Amino acid sequence: MSDNEPRRPMLYIVCGLPFAGKTTMSSELAESLGRAAHVEIDQVNTERGLGINAAPISPMEWAETYRMAYQRADEELSTGYDVVFDATNYSRAQRDILRINANRQGADSAVIFVDVPAEECRERWRANRVSGARYDVLDEDFERVVDRFDPPRPDERVILFLPGMSVIDLMTGLGQV
């Protein structure tokens, strides 16, 4: 990009297992980037009154939640804001939809893979059941994501976020600091 070309907004597609720390990292990243929106699937469900006390969410309700989240991301990108899209994004197909949407809005995209081992995520999940710090995830939903998780591949423009890293470390890798 030359100095005369406007900066393209960026869609950061966050992916990882449940309880990997995606939301904590995503919130910090969006705040550190400044001109960035944090679009969080769990927040959309909360606004809609879904998933409270681990109540099951129907496939139709999930589809509507994702439709709303995609629309929010598109709106932010269309105004030039970067977007940190926070969900498990556990399949290549989910990440491809986001990349297509970003491209349609004239934005670039990259995947931030919060790479925490499944057993560590399980420990955090179990601890959450005691603390109640966040909504619970049903056993079958947690295991479905673990079993079907399709780690991002290098052609997806992947940035790893590993245990022990800080958002400053991540931003350094993104060329933001």
Backbone as ProteinMPNN parsed JSONL, in Angstrom:
{"seq_chain_A": "MSDNEPRRPMLYIVCGLPFAGKTTMSSELAESLGRAAHVEIDQVNTERGLGINAAPISPMEWAETYRMAYQRADEELSTGYDVVFDATNYSRAQRDILRINANRQGADSAVIFVDVPAEECRERWRANRVSGARYDVLDEDFERVVDRFDPPRPDERVILFLPGMSVIDLMTGLGQV", "coords_chain_A": {"N_chain_A": [[0.849, -1.17, 0.0], [0.626, 2.161, -0.88], [1.616, 5.455, 0.338], [-0.414, 7.151, -0.38], [-2.714, 5.674, -0.62], [-5.749, 4.831, 1.021], [-5.944, 3.414, 4.301], [-6.842, 0.064, 4.675], [-9.547, -1.391, 6.438], [-9.31, -3.904, 9.044], [-10.163, -7.243, 9.642], [-10.047, -9.224, 12.35], [-10.107, -12.499, 12.872], [-10.926, -14.359, 15.409], [-10.096, -17.471, 16.781], [-10.469, -20.581, 18.523], [-10.566, -23.066, 21.136], [-13.408, -23.534, 23.405], [-13.172, -21.665, 26.412], [-10.521, -21.006, 26.104], [-9.546, -18.487, 26.393], [-10.221, -16.549, 24.607], [-12.074, -14.365, 24.623], [-11.122, -12.642, 26.627], [-8.579, -11.963, 25.558], [-9.459, -10.862, 23.116], [-10.995, -8.627, 23.896], [-9.02, -7.032, 25.125], [-7.332, -6.663, 22.922], [-8.988, -5.272, 21.058], [-9.398, -2.909, 22.503], [-6.743, -1.989, 22.706], [-6.098, -1.561, 20.04], [-7.51, 0.665, 19.415], [-9.193, 2.132, 17.205], [-11.308, 0.084, 16.861], [-13.766, -2.469, 16.808], [-15.278, -4.793, 19.002], [-16.713, -7.694, 18.321], [-18.661, -10.015, 19.705], [-19.712, -13.281, 19.972], [-20.858, -14.575, 22.25], [-21.776, -12.336, 23.646], [-23.752, -11.349, 21.936], [-25.589, -13.449, 22.155], [-26.199, -13.148, 24.889], [-27.412, -10.612, 24.903], [-29.665, -11.328, 23.547], [-30.887, -12.928, 25.357], [-30.233, -15.605, 25.476], [-28.896, -18.873, 26.249], [-28.571, -18.64, 28.961], [-27.782, -19.8, 32.179], [-26.792, -22.16, 31.095], [-28.74, -22.979, 29.337], [-29.968, -24.767, 26.578], [-29.292, -23.792, 23.184], [-31.048, -23.41, 20.282], [-30.472, -24.677, 16.914], [-31.621, -22.865, 15.052], [-31.696, -20.493, 16.535], [-28.946, -20.129, 16.995], [-28.164, -19.658, 14.357], [-29.418, -17.194, 13.881], [-28.101, -15.607, 15.777], [-25.475, -15.655, 14.73], [-25.997, -14.432, 12.259], [-26.678, -11.85, 13.093], [-24.269, -11.087, 14.341], [-22.462, -11.197, 12.184], [-23.571, -9.159, 10.641], [-23.135, -6.922, 12.32], [-20.33, -6.884, 12.303], [-19.864, -6.396, 9.569], [-21.042, -3.832, 9.325], [-19.344, -2.264, 10.964], [-16.845, -2.621, 9.677], [-17.463, -1.442, 7.225], [-17.473, 1.222, 7.869], [-14.87, 1.761, 8.244], [-13.71, 0.896, 10.565], [-11.62, -1.374, 12.39], [-12.241, -4.826, 13.157], [-12.579, -7.113, 15.759], [-13.426, -10.277, 15.752], [-14.983, -12.387, 17.775], [-15.297, -15.619, 18.466], [-15.649, -19.228, 18.616], [-15.104, -20.106, 16.056], [-14.55, -22.571, 14.825], [-14.429, -24.053, 12.486], [-13.118, -24.315, 9.156], [-14.903, -23.457, 7.242], [-16.525, -21.592, 8.637], [-14.637, -19.589, 9.131], [-14.014, -18.939, 6.513], [-16.411, -17.749, 5.617], [-16.343, -15.379, 7.095], [-14.01, -14.218, 6.016], [-14.816, -13.803, 3.357], [-16.898, -11.972, 3.789], [-15.395, -9.855, 4.867], [-13.761, -9.162, 2.695], [-15.73, -8.321, 0.905], [-16.429, -5.967, 2.134], [-14.251, -4.469, 1.64], [-12.086, -4.935, 3.274], [-9.146, -6.246, 4.911], [-8.092, -9.456, 6.225], [-7.216, -11.592, 8.98], [-6.414, -14.521, 10.851], [-6.533, -15.027, 14.273], [-5.276, -17.354, 16.218], [-6.024, -18.698, 19.166], [-4.261, -20.675, 20.818], [-4.633, -23.037, 22.891], [-4.124, -25.95, 24.767], [-6.462, -28.707, 24.661], [-6.949, -30.075, 27.11], [-6.236, -28.183, 29.051], [-8.175, -26.242, 28.517], [-10.425, -27.737, 29.231], [-9.989, -27.961, 32.001], [-10.264, -25.271, 32.766], [-12.915, -24.891, 32.055], [-14.23, -26.681, 33.778], [-13.517, -25.461, 36.225], [-14.887, -23.086, 35.928], [-17.47, -23.939, 36.261], [-17.627, -24.164, 38.97], [-16.969, -21.575, 39.866], [-18.671, -19.909, 38.401], [-18.081, -17.732, 36.838], [-18.522, -17.078, 34.191], [-20.981, -17.758, 31.618], [-22.0, -21.161, 31.467], [-21.029, -23.97, 29.447], [-22.656, -26.461, 27.715], [-21.991, -29.963, 28.204], [-22.054, -31.618, 25.889], [-21.873, -29.7, 23.861], [-19.384, -28.518, 24.351], [-17.662, -30.736, 23.938], [-18.295, -31.325, 21.273], [-17.224, -29.134, 19.871], [-14.498, -29.436, 20.529], [-13.988, -31.968, 19.373], [-14.524, -31.468, 16.66], [-12.888, -29.395, 15.956], [-11.107, -27.534, 13.647], [-8.047, -26.726, 13.119], [-6.638, -23.583, 12.108], [-5.01, -23.121, 8.943], [-1.79, -22.401, 7.402], [-2.309, -20.922, 5.009], [-4.365, -19.3, 5.731], [-3.555, -16.935, 6.768], [-2.424, -16.821, 9.51], [-2.072, -15.922, 12.9], [-0.492, -16.766, 15.784], [-1.589, -17.001, 19.125], [-0.35, -17.699, 22.055], [-0.385, -19.554, 25.214], [0.624, -17.552, 27.946], [1.447, -15.409, 26.438], [1.155, -11.876, 25.926], [-1.169, -9.23, 25.098], [0.297, -7.135, 24.138], [2.541, -8.499, 23.145], [1.227, -9.812, 21.061], [0.343, -7.629, 19.513], [2.783, -6.578, 18.762], [3.623, -8.568, 17.029], [1.713, -8.133, 15.099], [2.555, -5.829, 14.032], [1.739, -3.473, 15.173], [2.85, -2.082, 17.252]], "CA_chain_A": [[0.0, 0.0, 0.0], [1.397, 3.401, -0.935], [1.196, 6.454, 1.322], [-1.611, 7.831, -0.874], [-3.867, 4.794, -0.532], [-6.318, 4.776, 2.37], [-5.741, 2.168, 5.049], [-7.99, -0.845, 4.66], [-9.858, -1.935, 7.764], [-8.846, -5.263, 9.283], [-11.006, -8.16, 10.402], [-9.292, -10.239, 13.082], [-10.987, -13.642, 13.101], [-10.387, -15.068, 16.566], [-10.587, -18.842, 16.882], [-9.878, -21.411, 19.567], [-11.512, -23.882, 21.889], [-14.08, -22.857, 24.499], [-12.377, -21.421, 27.613], [-9.104, -20.808, 25.756], [-9.175, -17.113, 26.722], [-10.458, -15.738, 23.415], [-12.77, -13.119, 24.915], [-10.196, -11.765, 27.357], [-7.61, -11.457, 24.591], [-10.151, -10.041, 22.12], [-11.342, -7.348, 24.52], [-7.779, -6.266, 25.276], [-6.846, -6.302, 21.592], [-9.841, -4.217, 20.503], [-9.107, -1.674, 23.238], [-5.391, -1.547, 22.366], [-6.056, -1.101, 18.649], [-8.11, 1.996, 19.348], [-10.331, 2.231, 16.283], [-11.688, -1.307, 16.618], [-14.964, -2.978, 17.462], [-15.216, -6.175, 19.479], [-17.975, -8.382, 18.059], [-18.537, -11.235, 20.498], [-20.875, -14.165, 19.84], [-21.509, -14.758, 23.555], [-22.473, -11.084, 23.992], [-24.988, -11.309, 21.141], [-26.522, -14.375, 22.807], [-26.623, -12.541, 26.151], [-28.376, -9.565, 24.555], [-30.891, -11.983, 23.091], [-31.416, -13.73, 26.458], [-30.004, -17.014, 25.163], [-27.779, -19.572, 26.872], [-28.476, -18.337, 30.386], [-27.768, -21.021, 32.995], [-26.478, -23.279, 30.193], [-29.924, -23.405, 28.584], [-29.598, -25.076, 25.193], [-29.625, -22.83, 22.132], [-31.434, -24.185, 19.102], [-29.75, -24.322, 15.688], [-32.199, -21.65, 14.456], [-31.258, -19.351, 17.34], [-27.531, -19.924, 16.678], [-28.085, -19.05, 13.027], [-29.781, -15.781, 14.021], [-26.999, -14.952, 16.489], [-24.375, -15.445, 13.782], [-26.426, -13.431, 11.281], [-26.564, -10.546, 13.743], [-22.845, -10.792, 14.556], [-21.878, -10.887, 10.872], [-24.072, -7.836, 10.253], [-22.399, -5.94, 13.119], [-18.956, -6.806, 11.787], [-19.932, -5.723, 8.266], [-21.305, -2.406, 9.534], [-18.129, -1.635, 11.493], [-15.832, -2.607, 8.612], [-17.866, -0.501, 6.174], [-17.17, 2.581, 8.319], [-13.42, 1.885, 8.382], [-13.225, 0.351, 11.83], [-11.17, -2.754, 12.48], [-13.158, -5.647, 13.934], [-12.095, -8.332, 16.388], [-14.607, -11.148, 15.744], [-14.691, -13.307, 18.864], [-16.105, -16.833, 18.524], [-14.743, -20.37, 18.459], [-14.734, -20.178, 14.633], [-13.837, -23.841, 14.847], [-14.321, -24.706, 11.179], [-12.602, -23.518, 8.039], [-16.059, -22.847, 6.577], [-16.905, -20.392, 9.387], [-13.622, -18.556, 8.895], [-14.145, -18.518, 5.112], [-17.533, -16.801, 5.543], [-15.856, -14.099, 7.603], [-13.071, -13.656, 5.038], [-15.617, -13.328, 2.223], [-17.57, -10.753, 4.233], [-14.386, -8.793, 4.984], [-13.388, -8.765, 1.331], [-16.869, -7.577, 0.353], [-16.411, -4.64, 2.764], [-12.983, -3.811, 1.326], [-11.197, -5.107, 4.425], [-8.228, -7.383, 4.979], [-8.414, -10.327, 7.349], [-6.228, -12.529, 9.506], [-6.938, -15.376, 11.91], [-5.761, -15.11, 15.507], [-5.539, -18.671, 16.796], [-5.722, -18.79, 20.591], [-3.881, -22.09, 20.807], [-4.523, -23.581, 24.236], [-4.44, -27.38, 24.699], [-7.826, -29.085, 25.048], [-7.05, -30.43, 28.53], [-6.221, -26.936, 29.817], [-9.511, -25.654, 28.337], [-11.343, -28.534, 30.058], [-9.774, -27.574, 33.398], [-10.874, -23.947, 32.935], [-14.362, -25.105, 31.933], [-14.669, -27.268, 35.05], [-13.366, -24.435, 37.26], [-15.972, -22.123, 35.728], [-18.7, -24.504, 36.828], [-17.586, -23.87, 40.399], [-16.935, -20.127, 40.094], [-19.774, -19.223, 37.721], [-17.575, -16.46, 36.317], [-19.177, -16.821, 32.905], [-21.969, -18.787, 31.315], [-21.505, -22.519, 31.283], [-21.192, -24.585, 28.137], [-23.116, -27.838, 27.885], [-20.966, -30.981, 27.958], [-22.054, -32.061, 24.487], [-21.414, -28.593, 23.019], [-17.935, -28.402, 24.534], [-16.995, -31.862, 23.279], [-18.499, -31.208, 19.833], [-16.236, -28.189, 19.354], [-13.176, -30.064, 20.653], [-13.886, -33.053, 18.387], [-14.621, -30.981, 15.284], [-12.046, -28.224, 15.749], [-10.248, -27.575, 12.47], [-7.081, -25.635, 13.315], [-6.361, -22.81, 10.889], [-3.826, -23.507, 8.164], [-0.974, -21.23, 7.056], [-2.883, -20.104, 3.943], [-5.408, -18.445, 6.3], [-2.879, -15.778, 7.382], [-2.61, -17.146, 10.917], [-1.238, -15.339, 13.951], [-0.679, -17.579, 16.983], [-1.601, -16.408, 20.456], [-0.054, -18.855, 22.889], [-0.429, -19.295, 26.66], [1.74, -16.756, 28.444], [1.628, -14.201, 25.632], [0.328, -10.716, 26.259], [-1.682, -8.526, 23.916], [1.431, -6.356, 23.61], [3.278, -9.443, 22.295], [0.423, -10.009, 19.857], [0.367, -6.408, 18.7], [4.119, -6.497, 18.176], [3.564, -9.465, 15.865], [0.829, -7.543, 14.088], [3.166, -4.599, 13.549], [0.95, -2.371, 15.721], [3.642, -1.324, 18.233]], "C_chain_A": [[0.895, 1.234, 0.0], [0.855, 4.38, 0.105], [-0.096, 7.154, 0.913], [-2.873, 6.981, -0.762], [-4.418, 4.802, 0.889], [-6.057, 3.404, 3.0], [-7.016, 1.332, 4.987], [-8.279, -1.321, 6.075], [-9.443, -3.405, 7.842], [-9.871, -6.032, 10.096], [-10.089, -9.201, 11.026], [-10.277, -11.336, 13.463], [-10.362, -14.468, 14.221], [-10.964, -16.482, 16.576], [-9.825, -19.581, 17.976], [-10.974, -22.154, 20.298], [-12.249, -23.045, 22.933], [-13.151, -22.781, 25.72], [-10.883, -21.329, 27.33], [-8.624, -19.414, 26.15], [-9.396, -16.154, 25.565], [-11.071, -14.375, 23.753], [-11.881, -12.144, 25.674], [-9.197, -11.143, 26.393], [-8.276, -10.506, 23.608], [-10.515, -8.673, 22.665], [-10.117, -6.455, 24.638], [-7.251, -5.797, 23.925], [-7.666, -5.162, 21.003], [-9.566, -2.88, 21.185], [-7.735, -1.125, 22.841], [-5.292, -1.005, 20.947], [-6.64, 0.302, 18.505], [-9.355, 2.013, 18.488], [-10.763, 0.816, 15.871], [-12.933, -1.662, 17.416], [-14.717, -4.418, 17.877], [-16.598, -6.774, 19.272], [-17.844, -9.767, 18.674], [-19.828, -12.047, 20.434], [-21.599, -14.336, 21.173], [-22.291, -13.522, 23.97], [-23.78, -10.96, 23.208], [-26.021, -12.246, 21.757], [-27.06, -13.791, 24.112], [-27.67, -11.46, 25.886], [-29.72, -10.163, 24.152], [-31.531, -12.845, 24.176], [-31.232, -15.218, 26.253], [-28.825, -17.58, 25.953], [-27.625, -19.321, 28.358], [-28.644, -19.626, 31.187], [-27.611, -22.279, 32.144], [-27.713, -23.812, 29.478], [-29.514, -23.675, 27.142], [-30.063, -23.98, 24.23], [-29.897, -23.631, 20.868], [-30.582, -23.792, 17.894], [-30.294, -23.063, 15.016], [-31.752, -20.413, 15.213], [-29.772, -19.068, 17.109], [-27.388, -19.232, 15.329], [-28.411, -17.56, 13.096], [-28.688, -15.009, 14.759], [-25.851, -14.665, 15.532], [-24.748, -14.413, 12.723], [-26.252, -12.027, 11.857], [-25.096, -10.145, 13.932], [-22.16, -10.447, 13.238], [-22.303, -9.493, 10.414], [-23.337, -6.738, 11.026], [-20.976, -5.768, 12.591], [-18.932, -6.067, 10.454], [-20.138, -4.223, 8.427], [-20.06, -1.677, 10.02], [-17.054, -1.544, 10.417], [-16.174, -1.569, 7.547], [-17.604, 0.951, 6.564], [-15.674, 2.783, 8.555], [-12.85, 1.386, 9.687], [-12.658, -1.052, 11.629], [-12.185, -3.504, 13.332], [-12.394, -6.853, 14.47], [-13.33, -9.211, 16.563], [-14.313, -12.346, 16.63], [-15.714, -14.437, 18.921], [-15.143, -18.01, 18.433], [-14.257, -20.465, 17.019], [-13.956, -21.459, 14.365], [-13.748, -24.557, 13.501], [-13.755, -23.746, 10.136], [-13.761, -22.79, 7.357], [-16.506, -21.574, 7.303], [-15.918, -19.255, 9.12], [-13.688, -18.056, 7.461], [-15.286, -17.522, 4.94], [-17.073, -15.42, 5.999], [-14.89, -13.438, 6.629], [-13.807, -13.086, 3.827], [-16.311, -12.02, 2.587], [-16.586, -9.595, 4.335], [-14.008, -8.271, 3.602], [-14.488, -7.929, 0.688], [-16.916, -6.155, 0.916], [-15.119, -3.886, 2.481], [-11.966, -3.897, 2.441], [-10.255, -6.288, 4.21], [-8.649, -8.249, 6.154], [-7.223, -11.185, 7.727], [-6.907, -13.317, 10.619], [-5.988, -15.306, 13.097], [-6.184, -16.405, 16.189], [-5.065, -18.676, 18.243], [-5.513, -20.281, 20.87], [-3.581, -22.584, 22.222], [-4.915, -25.057, 24.155], [-5.837, -27.692, 25.251], [-7.931, -29.4, 26.527], [-7.019, -29.182, 29.418], [-7.576, -26.232, 29.708], [-10.536, -26.405, 29.171], [-11.221, -28.145, 31.535], [-10.424, -26.214, 33.685], [-12.394, -24.043, 32.93], [-14.912, -25.663, 33.243], [-14.583, -26.245, 36.186], [-14.477, -23.396, 37.145], [-17.287, -22.643, 36.297], [-18.771, -24.254, 38.334], [-17.715, -22.368, 40.639], [-18.137, -19.402, 39.507], [-19.368, -17.894, 37.129], [-18.174, -16.097, 34.967], [-20.187, -17.925, 32.665], [-21.287, -20.124, 31.107], [-21.711, -22.936, 29.831], [-21.613, -26.026, 28.396], [-22.005, -28.817, 27.517], [-20.891, -31.353, 26.481], [-21.581, -30.959, 23.54], [-19.902, -28.431, 23.121], [-17.221, -29.5, 23.754], [-17.153, -31.825, 21.758], [-17.452, -30.268, 19.22], [-14.84, -28.791, 19.423], [-12.991, -31.117, 19.564], [-13.824, -32.553, 16.953], [-13.69, -29.817, 14.974], [-11.074, -28.448, 14.598], [-9.249, -26.425, 12.602], [-6.825, -24.883, 12.016], [-5.046, -23.246, 10.253], [-3.067, -22.252, 7.74], [-1.571, -20.346, 5.964], [-3.992, -19.172, 4.445], [-4.831, -17.183, 6.946], [-3.073, -15.83, 8.905], [-1.584, -16.444, 11.795], [-1.522, -16.157, 15.203], [-0.667, -16.709, 18.233], [-1.508, -17.573, 21.424], [-0.176, -18.524, 24.366], [0.824, -18.535, 27.096], [2.011, -15.501, 27.631], [0.725, -13.095, 26.16], [-0.206, -10.107, 24.967], [-0.594, -7.649, 23.317], [2.297, -7.25, 22.714], [2.543, -9.654, 20.974], [0.496, -8.805, 18.945], [1.73, -6.184, 18.074], [4.18, -7.37, 16.926], [2.699, -8.943, 14.749], [1.425, -6.277, 13.478], [2.446, -3.364, 14.051], [1.709, -1.558, 16.767], [5.086, -1.288, 17.803]], "O_chain_A": [[1.824, 1.329, 0.803], [-0.215, 4.171, 0.677], [-0.802, 7.693, 1.765], [-3.983, 7.512, -0.804], [-3.653, 4.782, 1.853], [-5.966, 2.387, 2.312], [-8.117, 1.831, 5.216], [-7.354, -1.622, 6.831], [-9.251, -4.06, 6.817], [-10.381, -5.544, 11.104], [-9.433, -9.966, 10.319], [-11.173, -11.122, 14.279], [-9.388, -15.187, 14.003], [-12.168, -16.671, 16.403], [-8.688, -19.243, 18.303], [-12.161, -21.897, 20.099], [-11.78, -21.971, 23.309], [-12.43, -23.734, 26.015], [-10.068, -21.553, 28.225], [-7.419, -19.182, 26.234], [-8.822, -15.066, 25.542], [-10.635, -13.35, 23.229], [-11.89, -10.947, 25.389], [-8.992, -9.929, 26.408], [-7.72, -9.453, 23.295], [-10.36, -7.667, 21.973], [-10.162, -5.272, 24.298], [-6.778, -4.668, 23.796], [-7.102, -4.19, 20.501], [-9.507, -1.842, 20.526], [-7.586, 0.084, 22.659], [-4.502, -0.102, 20.675], [-6.297, 1.033, 17.576], [-10.466, 1.917, 19.009], [-10.612, 0.406, 14.72], [-13.12, -1.212, 18.547], [-14.03, -5.167, 17.183], [-17.548, -6.406, 19.963], [-17.035, -10.586, 18.237], [-20.9, -11.56, 20.795], [-22.826, -14.25, 21.223], [-23.354, -13.638, 24.58], [-24.794, -10.52, 23.749], [-27.194, -11.889, 21.873], [-28.247, -13.925, 24.407], [-28.695, -11.402, 26.566], [-30.774, -9.573, 24.391], [-32.592, -13.429, 23.957], [-31.995, -16.016, 26.798], [-27.88, -16.863, 26.282], [-26.638, -19.75, 28.955], [-29.53, -20.435, 30.909], [-28.209, -23.318, 32.426], [-27.735, -24.968, 29.057], [-28.782, -22.882, 26.55], [-31.09, -23.335, 24.444], [-29.068, -24.435, 20.441], [-30.032, -22.691, 17.857], [-29.523, -22.275, 14.469], [-31.459, -19.386, 14.6], [-29.369, -17.907, 17.033], [-26.576, -18.318, 15.182], [-27.754, -16.752, 12.441], [-28.386, -13.872, 14.397], [-25.311, -13.558, 15.522], [-23.909, -13.603, 12.329], [-25.741, -11.129, 11.187], [-24.732, -8.991, 13.707], [-21.365, -9.508, 13.179], [-21.498, -8.739, 9.866], [-22.956, -5.726, 10.439], [-20.485, -4.648, 12.452], [-18.077, -5.209, 10.232], [-19.487, -3.428, 7.749], [-19.753, -0.587, 9.538], [-16.42, -0.5, 10.262], [-15.286, -0.895, 7.025], [-17.52, 1.82, 5.696], [-15.254, 3.846, 9.011], [-11.639, 1.443, 9.901], [-13.152, -1.82, 10.804], [-12.903, -2.902, 14.13], [-11.663, -7.522, 13.74], [-14.179, -8.936, 17.41], [-13.505, -13.208, 16.286], [-16.847, -14.245, 19.363], [-13.95, -17.817, 18.199], [-13.116, -20.862, 16.78], [-12.876, -21.449, 13.774], [-13.057, -25.57, 13.39], [-13.903, -22.528, 10.237], [-13.616, -21.64, 6.943], [-16.833, -20.58, 6.654], [-16.315, -18.109, 8.909], [-13.446, -16.876, 7.208], [-15.148, -16.55, 4.197], [-17.382, -14.414, 5.361], [-14.944, -12.223, 6.435], [-13.462, -12.012, 3.333], [-16.318, -11.073, 1.801], [-16.904, -8.474, 3.936], [-13.949, -7.06, 3.385], [-14.207, -6.943, 0.007], [-17.393, -5.239, 0.244], [-14.904, -2.795, 3.011], [-11.085, -3.045, 2.554], [-10.536, -7.2, 3.432], [-9.461, -7.835, 6.981], [-6.345, -11.465, 6.911], [-7.852, -12.841, 11.247], [-4.782, -15.501, 12.947], [-7.309, -16.529, 16.674], [-3.865, -18.659, 18.516], [-6.458, -21.029, 21.121], [-2.44, -22.553, 22.684], [-5.929, -25.388, 23.542], [-6.322, -27.036, 26.173], [-8.922, -29.025, 27.155], [-7.71, -29.136, 30.435], [-8.072, -25.688, 30.695], [-11.424, -25.789, 29.759], [-12.226, -28.015, 32.234], [-11.057, -26.032, 34.724], [-13.074, -23.365, 33.701], [-15.926, -25.188, 33.755], [-15.486, -26.174, 37.02], [-14.954, -22.884, 38.158], [-18.119, -21.863, 36.761], [-19.86, -24.146, 38.898], [-18.474, -21.935, 41.505], [-18.577, -18.39, 40.052], [-20.209, -17.016, 36.935], [-18.312, -14.916, 34.647], [-20.245, -18.904, 33.41], [-20.153, -20.202, 30.636], [-22.478, -22.317, 29.093], [-20.998, -26.726, 29.2], [-21.186, -28.544, 26.639], [-19.809, -31.398, 25.895], [-20.954, -31.25, 22.522], [-19.219, -28.231, 22.116], [-16.287, -29.228, 22.999], [-16.251, -32.244, 21.032], [-16.869, -30.573, 18.18], [-14.072, -28.67, 18.468], [-11.952, -31.153, 18.905], [-13.145, -33.15, 16.118], [-13.695, -29.303, 13.856], [-10.321, -29.421, 14.579], [-9.555, -25.288, 12.243], [-6.798, -25.485, 10.942], [-4.111, -23.676, 10.929], [-3.635, -21.161, 7.72], [-1.362, -19.133, 5.984], [-4.503, -18.35, 3.684], [-5.56, -16.442, 7.605], [-3.776, -15.01, 9.495], [-0.397, -16.383, 11.476], [-2.67, -16.236, 15.642], [0.156, -15.805, 18.375], [-2.459, -18.336, 21.594], [-0.084, -17.358, 24.749], [1.936, -18.841, 26.665], [2.733, -14.616, 28.089], [-0.321, -13.349, 26.758], [0.259, -10.438, 23.876], [-0.569, -7.442, 22.103], [2.738, -6.818, 21.65], [3.155, -9.673, 19.907], [0.69, -8.945, 17.737], [1.823, -5.654, 16.967], [4.72, -6.964, 15.897], [2.918, -9.266, 13.581], [0.877, -5.718, 12.528], [2.528, -2.307, 13.425], [1.274, -0.468, 17.137], [5.92, -0.7, 18.491]]}, "name": "protein", "num_of_chains": 1, "seq": "MSDNEPRRPMLYIVCGLPFAGKTTMSSELAESLGRAAHVEIDQVNTERGLGINAAPISPMEWAETYRMAYQRADEELSTGYDVVFDATNYSRAQRDILRINANRQGADSAVIFVDVPAEECRERWRANRVSGARYDVLDEDFERVVDRFDPPRPDERVILFLPGMSVIDLMTGLGQV"}
